[in-house]
Amino acid sequence: MAQLDDKHQSQDSQPDSADAAGHGSIRSYTIGFVLSIALTLEAFILVLNHSFSHPVVLVLILIMAVVQLLVQLFFFLHLDRAAKAPWNIIVLLCMGVVISIVVFGSLWIMQNLNYHMLSPAETEKYMQKNEDL
Amino acid sequence: MKRMKVVAEAALPTTVVDDSETTVDQFRSKTIFGFWLYLMTDCVLFAVLFATYGVLHNNISGGPSGHELFSLPFVLVETLLLLTSSFTCGLAMLATQRADKKQILIWFGLTFALGVAFLTLELTEFTKLIHEGNSWRASGFLSAFFTLVGTHGLHITSGLLWMGVLISKVVRQDLTPGLIKRLTMLSLFWHLLDIVWIFIFTIVYLIGAR
């Protein structure tokens, strides 16, 4: 406890030490919270209103999700203060690459497979048409 | 020789004090970095489930689609509950930094209550779907849906258990650096679950109910 008290006192003398410890301040949490709620409600209202054509809405709400991801990474997880330990960011970026390969790769391959595969009805039609083969 | 020197250094009181300080630091502690690595692999787990859902979301096999099943206002309430719990978890970490036990208990208690409320709503939705005959056996779409959202719910459940254990520790013990480290890791876990839920909200519910 004595160590903690020492630390507490030294923090009072240094206003920036809250940032140094990587936990942020009440201001950063509040900004992150308000931005997140605004983005969530905006995406929700956009979908409810149907005011745009579907593909536009789709792209917009995906962009809003990614923006909210960045907002939370900065204001809740404080990755902007991780300059002292770049490994956290490096691992995060590597995972981003792995995740995009897995997600977009799977979707691409499966869509391609779907496209090249005939449905049972189509297969029957094809076989009837080429009976003499 | 070198190892002996390291041991001797570790025995010095100054080094010990330094060590206890770095354990509180989110970006210098090795334990917390290790936990960060686990969180990143957890992201890959969710990414695989999202990819599965993306591939299967049109395979409704004659059953209902997301458009008929999901109630958006209900899910919005779930989302706001989880978002608020992530915020109160952040406030709890600020209190931890000030070593203010009363505030820690208030904010983590609030986070716990919001998490329980979220989980209750999610389970209500699941039981409603299953009662209407739309369980995971109904179609490929529903299998993928229950796996993805259920895995997130399972993470929330284990997060709540962990939070309960740590809250009881804060009540009974002094605020040691080890306990602060555990609270920090729990807060990282909780923030990350909130981020995963944003993508579930967007990709499964908003796009599904469009």
Chai-1 contact restraints between the chains, C-beta under 6 A:
chainA,res_idxA,chainB,res_idxB,connection_type,confidence,min_distance_angstrom,max_distance_angstrom,comment,restraint_id
A,M1,B,D174,contact,1.0,0.0,6.0,A-B,restraint_1
A,Q3,B,S20,contact,1.0,0.0,6.0,A-B,restraint_2
A,L4,B,A99,contact,1.0,0.0,6.0,A-B,restraint_3
A,H8,B,A99,contact,1.0,0.0,6.0,A-B,restraint_4
A,A21,B,D25,contact,1.0,0.0,6.0,A-B,restraint_5
A,G22,B,D25,contact,1.0,0.0,6.0,A-B,restraint_6
A,G22,B,Q26,contact,1.0,0.0,6.0,A-B,restraint_7
A,G22,B,F27,contact,1.0,0.0,6.0,A-B,restraint_8
A,H23,B,M93,contact,1.0,0.0,6.0,A-B,restraint_9
A,H23,B,Q97,contact,1.0,0.0,6.0,A-B,restraint_10
A,I26,B,L94,contact,1.0,0.0,6.0,A-B,restraint_11
A,Y29,B,G90,contact,1.0,0.0,6.0,A-B,restraint_12
A,F33,B,F87,contact,1.0,0.0,6.0,A-B,restraint_13
A,S36,B,L83,contact,1.0,0.0,6.0,A-B,restraint_14
A,T40,B,T79,contact,1.0,0.0,6.0,A-B,restraint_15
A,F44,B,L76,contact,1.0,0.0,6.0,A-B,restraint_16
A,V47,B,L206,contact,1.0,0.0,6.0,A-B,restraint_17
A,V47,B,R210,contact,1.0,0.0,6.0,A-B,restraint_18
A,I61,B,T202,contact,1.0,0.0,6.0,A-B,restraint_19
A,I61,B,L206,contact,1.0,0.0,6.0,A-B,restraint_20
A,A65,B,I198,contact,1.0,0.0,6.0,A-B,restraint_21
A,A65,B,F199,contact,1.0,0.0,6.0,A-B,restraint_22
A,A65,B,T202,contact,1.0,0.0,6.0,A-B,restraint_23
A,Q68,B,I198,contact,1.0,0.0,6.0,A-B,restraint_24
A,L69,B,I195,contact,1.0,0.0,6.0,A-B,restraint_25
A,Q72,B,I195,contact,1.0,0.0,6.0,A-B,restraint_26
A,F76,B,G90,contact,1.0,0.0,6.0,A-B,restraint_27
A,F76,B,H191,contact,1.0,0.0,6.0,A-B,restraint_28
A,L77,B,H191,contact,1.0,0.0,6.0,A-B,restraint_29
A,A82,B,F27,contact,1.0,0.0,6.0,A-B,restraint_30
A,K84,B,F27,contact,1.0,0.0,6.0,A-B,restraint_31
A,A85,B,F27,contact,1.0,0.0,6.0,A-B,restraint_32
A,N88,B,W36,contact,1.0,0.0,6.0,A-B,restraint_33
A,V91,B,M40,contact,1.0,0.0,6.0,A-B,restraint_34
A,M95,B,M40,contact,1.0,0.0,6.0,A-B,restraint_35
A,M95,B,C43,contact,1.0,0.0,6.0,A-B,restraint_36
A,V98,B,V44,contact,1.0,0.0,6.0,A-B,restraint_37
A,I99,B,A47,contact,1.0,0.0,6.0,A-B,restraint_38
A,V102,B,A47,contact,1.0,0.0,6.0,A-B,restraint_39
A,V102,B,V48,contact,1.0,0.0,6.0,A-B,restraint_40
A,V102,B,A51,contact,1.0,0.0,6.0,A-B,restraint_41
A,V103,B,A47,contact,1.0,0.0,6.0,A-B,restraint_42
A,V103,B,A51,contact,1.0,0.0,6.0,A-B,restraint_43
A,S106,B,A51,contact,1.0,0.0,6.0,A-B,restraint_44
A,L107,B,G54,contact,1.0,0.0,6.0,A-B,restraint_45
A,M110,B,V55,contact,1.0,0.0,6.0,A-B,restraint_46
